[in-house]
Structures are given as structure tokens and as C-alpha cells.
Amino acid sequence: MDYNLLITFIYLAQFKNFTKTAEQLHVVQSTVTSRIKQLEYNLGETLFTRTNKTVELTQKGEAFLPYAKELLSLQDTALSQLKQLEIYQDTLTIGVVHSIYECHVAHLILKFIQNNPKISVKVMIGHSEELIQGLHENQLDIAFTYWDVKSSQFTCEPFHNDEIILVTGAQNKCNSEGVSNETLKSLQLWKSAIYTESFKEWFYTIFPKNYLYAMDINVSGNTIAYLEAGIGYGFMLKSMVTKNLEAGSLIEVKLLESSPPCIESYILINKRRLTSEAVKQWLLECE
């Protein structure tokens, strides 16, 4: 559908005034009038009621408005993609859980971009459930998640195995020898987004099911600043806090009676994109 007709309809629906719409579009008022008449003719419907003082959407106009916006958005996206092909040979779309991104994938993406200037890279940070859905909807080429999922639409292979440790600020020396399960239950704990089913099963062998964390943050890396300030304790991926441990701003608190299971991450690859140049290059360089 004609871009000018859609944009004029959307602006007139917003301003409800032919003069203001013409000013926004940098055209004369008669152009706005003729475009709306043309659109109404094409659709076979009256989209606006007009009087000397007011312009209002009809019921059909109200119904058409969200579709007009969607059509315009799709058209803009299509034009952007076509323009992008003039610069890039292919696009690689990666979805990754935040903690996996910070610990293991960010530097791989940087290396890939440096080595492949003709491939555009898009990165989506999200939770495992969102990324799996993105693969099913063919919005992603590759995903890094904590879910081991079998599907005919994508491959799933182990990516990295991470240890989960209990850490706190270097100021908190009182538990330097380690903690028993009973002491662990008395600590002020921070919850972050690294928790898998296996971790939760282990956690609830020690803590009650209705345990309330001192703070719950859905991006695990954001807990580090609080821990460094000496506020509370938190279970973290060891690879995420290695630099902080080496710098001495955080310390590990040993668990004397039991330890949480390691956490496995996975790389999932959209089978429809396995033969694309972008995915082939990623697998060649980064796996």
C-alpha cells in the first residue's frame, strides 16, 4: 500500500486537523485531502467524519488504524533490510541469557565482528524461555541458554559448564572458615537470575519453600556492586566473579556440608540457517 497514503492517514488520525497534518508532512492541505480520499477509495470505506470544525475517525477508521501502523512498520523494516544488503552480505542474529553473555559470549561476538565486517550482527539479551520462543519463530539464528531442549527446528549442544559459588564482600570475614547449612540459612541472601531447576532442587533441600530473599534481581551481574559493598551474600557463577575474587573485592565462602550443582549452558542453532554464511562463519570461528 502507498506509503504516503498510510503516513497521511496516521498523522490525520493523531492531529484530527488537516492544516496541522499538512504542516507536519510539509505538504499543502489539498494534498492531505486528496490522499485521504484516495485511501478511502482504495479501501471502499469512509475513514473520517468531517465538519467545519472537527475531524474524527469513523468506526472503520478506528479499526484500520492499528493495521495501518503495522503496515507502515513492516514497510520500514523491509526497506531497512534491503538497504542493509547493500552494505552487508548477511546478518547473524544471536540470543543469549545475560549471565552467559557477560561470562562467555561477549568476547566471541567482538571477535566475530572484527573478523567479519561484511556480516551484520544483532544481539538479543533475554531469558531462556524467550530465546527458545525466538528460535521457534525463526527470529534467532543462534541462542545460548540454560535449557537443554530437543526440537526438530534447531540443534542443541553443550556450550559451557559453570561452577556456582557463594560470595560476599571482602569486609565480611566472620565466615571465612566456611559455613554449615544451618549458618547458611541465617545469612542475608541475594537472589539473581542464574537459577536452574537442578539448583533450585538443591537449594530447597536446605531452605524452606517459602524462603524470602533480601533482594531479588533478575540480572545476576547487577548484584555484584551490592556484594562488594559488604551487603549480604549471593550464589554466583564463578566465571562471572573471577576478576572480583582476584582483585580482592569479593571472597568465596566455602560450603562445609553440601555444594550446589554446576550449571550447564547450551548453544542452540536454527536448522534453517545452518547453511547461511553468517552461521557457518560463527561455527568456524567460535565453537
Stockholm file with secondary structure:
# STOCKHOLM 1.0

chainA/1-287         MDYNLLITFIYLAQFKNFTKTAEQLHVVQSTVTSRIKQLEYNLGETLFTRTNKTVELTQKGEAFLPYAKELLSLQDTALSQLKQLEIYQDTLTIGVVHSIYECHVAHLILKFIQNNPKISVKVMIGHSEELIQGLHENQLDIAFTYWDVKSSQFTCEPFHNDEIILVTGAQNKCNSEGVSNETLKSLQLWKSAIYTESFKEWFYTIFPKNYLYAMDINVSGNTIAYLEAGIGYGFMLKSMVTKNLEAGSLIEVKLLESSPPCIESYILINKRRLTSEAVKQWLLECE
#=GR chainA/1-287 SS CCHHHHHHHHHHHHHCCHHHHHHHHTSCHHHHHHHHHHHHHHHTSCCEEECSSCEEECHHHHHHHHHHHHHHHHHHHHHHHHHHHTTCSEEEEEEECHHHIIIIIHHHHHHHHHHCTTEEEEEEECCHHHHHHHHHTTCCSEEEESCCCCCSSEEEEEEEEECEEEEEETTCCTTTTCBCHHHHHHSCEEECTTCCHHHHHHHTTTSCTTCCCSEECSSGGGGHHHHHTTCCEEEEEHHHHHHHHHHTSEEEECBSSCCCCCEEEEEEEEGGGTTSHHHHHHHHHHC
#=GC SS_cons         CCHHHHHHHHHHHHHCCHHHHHHHHTSCHHHHHHHHHHHHHHHTSCCEEECSSCEEECHHHHHHHHHHHHHHHHHHHHHHHHHHHTTCSEEEEEEECHHHIIIIIHHHHHHHHHHCTTEEEEEEECCHHHHHHHHHTTCCSEEEESCCCCCSSEEEEEEEEECEEEEEETTCCTTTTCBCHHHHHHSCEEECTTCCHHHHHHHTTTSCTTCCCSEECSSGGGGHHHHHTTCCEEEEEHHHHHHHHHHTSEEEECBSSCCCCCEEEEEEEEGGGTTSHHHHHHHHHHC
//
